[in-house]
Structure formats: C-alpha cells, structure tokens
Amino acid sequence: DVSPKFEATSYARTISENTALGSVVLTVSATEGSTPDLQQYGIVEYYIENVTDAMLGAFTINDTTGDITLESSVDFESKNVYMFTIVAQDNFGLPGGAVCGSRGSNNDTTTVTITITNHNDHAPIFNRSTGYFFSIPENSAPRTPLGTIAAYDLDVDDTTRIRFAIV
C-alpha cells in the first residue's frame, strides 16, 4: 500500500471577513498515485489535526473531498490568520475504512494558512454620545477654531481614516 501524498506541502488562501458562511474557501487534495492497489486502498480521508480553541468551529473539512468550509464568522480585528494541519490518510484496505482521526502510518500532512482581510464593518463612533456644541463670540476673526471633534473606528487597518464633513 502506498501512502497518500498531498499535491502541495502547504496551501494558502486569503478571504474577507464578510465571506458567506458555508463557503468552500479552499480544497486540498492528496492521491496515492497510480499503483495496482489503488482500487483497493485508494480512498483518501482528510481531517484537521489538533484543532485549537482559537479556530474551533471556524473551519471544517469534508473528509472525502478535501473541501475546507467556513463554518462560523471570522473577524479581522480579533484574529486575522488561521494556520492548521490537514492529514490525508488512506483506508488501509480495511472494510469501512480507517477511523477518521486515528492517525496510522499511511498518511501525509500539509499546512493550511487562511488569512483574513478587513471589511469595513464598523461605523465610526463619536467620542461624545451627547454631541458637540460650540459657541463663538460674533466678533471673532475668520477661521477661528471652534473646538475639536473626535471619533474612532473599530476597523483597524490602513483604510480606516475617518473623514468629517459639515452637511
């Protein structure tokens, strides 16, 4: 029996934090080559090895197709890179295949890196919830500063500059 072999030693994908739940974000693939025992032993099963609390439930893998699916919301501001190991194992020629997750000797591993990009999903927030009120004497010189307005935005990347306008 020949061990499965991933097509790549690592896979990488970039997705937006507003990617729809249930989307297939990446597909990994491993084969056992074209050996005479391919028909008997050639079924490859996939699983995520050592799932951490930080990625628990975020991604799942279809154990027969290698499709990695986004299962829960991801947030760029909370965690913007997910790295995990995928194992491909064959069914060892056993009736019903091997128990998925019980790593045997006929396997291969690959590393998956999914990078999350920011989506402007937070509106700017003024620092004062009561609003801003300014007064100025009527004989003030033109361009006299009235006061300062401040706001912040929970989106944390280079595109989150806040612009103010008088409307």
C-alpha positions in Angstrom: 0.0 0.0 0.0 1.3 3.5 -0.9 0.8 6.4 1.4 -1.3 9.4 0.2 0.7 12.4 -1.0 -0.6 16.0 -0.9 -0.3 17.9 -4.2 1.4 20.7 -2.2 3.4 20.9 1.1 1.3 23.9 2.1 -1.8 25.8 0.9 -2.7 29.4 1.4 -5.8 31.4 0.8 -7.0 34.9 1.6 -10.6 35.5 2.4 -12.6 38.6 3.5 -14.1 38.7 7.0 -17.5 39.0 5.3 -17.2 35.8 3.4 -20.5 33.9 3.5 -20.8 31.1 6.0 -20.9 27.7 4.2 -18.5 28.9 1.5 -15.8 26.5 0.4 -12.7 28.6 0.9 -10.0 26.1 -0.2 -9.7 22.5 -1.4 -6.8 20.3 -0.6 -6.0 17.2 -2.5 -3.9 14.1 -1.9 -3.6 11.0 -4.1 -1.9 7.6 -3.8 -0.6 7.7 -7.3 -1.3 5.1 -10.0 -0.4 1.9 -8.2 -2.0 -1.5 -8.8 -3.6 -1.4 -5.3 -5.3 2.0 -6.0 -8.7 0.4 -6.3 -8.5 -1.4 -3.0 -6.6 1.1 -1.0 -7.1 4.4 -2.9 -9.7 6.0 -0.7 -8.2 9.1 1.0 -9.8 10.6 4.0 -9.0 14.1 5.3 -9.2 15.6 8.8 -7.9 18.7 10.7 -5.2 17.7 13.2 -5.0 19.3 16.7 -7.9 21.8 16.4 -7.1 24.7 18.7 -9.6 26.7 20.7 -8.8 29.7 18.5 -10.1 28.0 15.4 -12.7 25.7 16.9 -15.7 25.8 14.7 -14.3 28.4 12.2 -13.4 25.8 9.5 -14.3 22.2 8.8 -13.0 19.8 6.2 -15.1 17.4 4.1 -13.4 14.1 4.9 -13.8 12.7 1.3 -13.4 15.8 -0.9 -10.9 17.9 1.0 -13.1 21.0 0.8 -12.4 23.4 3.6 -15.6 25.3 4.5 -16.1 28.5 6.6 -18.5 27.4 9.3 -18.6 30.4 11.6 -17.9 34.2 11.4 -14.3 35.3 11.3 -13.3 38.8 12.5 -10.2 40.5 11.2 -10.0 42.6 14.3 -10.0 39.5 16.6 -7.9 37.0 14.6 -6.5 37.6 11.1 -4.6 34.4 10.4 -5.6 30.8 10.9 -2.9 28.1 10.5 -3.7 24.4 10.9 -2.5 21.0 9.7 -4.6 18.7 7.5 -3.9 15.0 7.5 -4.7 12.7 4.5 -4.9 9.0 5.3 -5.9 6.1 3.2 -8.3 3.4 4.4 -5.6 0.8 4.8 -7.7 -1.6 2.8 -9.9 -2.2 5.9 -13.6 -2.8 5.5 -15.3 0.5 6.0 -12.0 2.3 6.0 -9.9 3.6 8.9 -11.4 5.6 11.7 -11.0 9.2 10.7 -8.7 10.9 13.2 -6.9 7.8 14.2 -3.6 8.5 12.5 -2.0 5.5 11.1 1.2 5.0 9.1 -0.3 5.6 5.7 -0.7 9.4 5.8 0.7 12.7 4.7 0.3 16.2 6.2 0.1 19.7 4.8 -0.2 23.1 6.4 -3.1 25.4 5.6 -2.9 29.2 6.2 -6.0 31.2 5.8 -5.5 35.0 6.0 -8.5 37.2 6.8 -8.8 40.6 5.2 -10.6 43.5 6.7 -14.1 44.6 5.5 -15.3 48.0 6.7 -17.9 46.5 9.0 -17.8 49.1 11.8 -19.2 52.6 11.6 -17.2 55.4 13.1 -18.2 56.3 16.7 -18.0 59.9 18.1 -16.2 60.1 21.4 -19.1 62.0 22.9 -22.6 60.5 22.7 -24.2 63.7 23.7 -23.0 65.6 20.6 -20.8 68.6 20.3 -21.8 72.2 20.9 -19.6 75.2 20.3 -20.2 78.9 20.7 -18.1 81.7 19.5 -18.3 85.5 20.0 -19.8 87.3 17.0 -16.7 89.5 16.6 -14.3 86.5 16.3 -11.7 86.6 13.5 -12.4 84.4 10.4 -11.0 80.9 10.7 -11.1 80.9 14.5 -11.2 77.3 15.7 -14.5 76.4 17.4 -13.4 73.2 19.0 -12.3 69.6 18.3 -14.4 66.7 17.2 -13.1 63.2 17.8 -14.2 59.8 16.6 -12.8 56.3 16.4 -13.4 53.2 14.2 -13.1 49.6 15.3 -11.8 48.6 11.9 -8.1 48.5 12.4 -6.2 48.8 9.1 -4.7 51.4 6.9 -8.1 52.1 5.1 -9.9 53.3 8.2 -9.2 57.0 8.1 -12.2 59.0 9.4 -13.3 62.0 7.3 -15.5 64.7 8.7 -17.9 66.9 6.7 -20.4 69.6 7.5 -23.7 68.7 5.9 
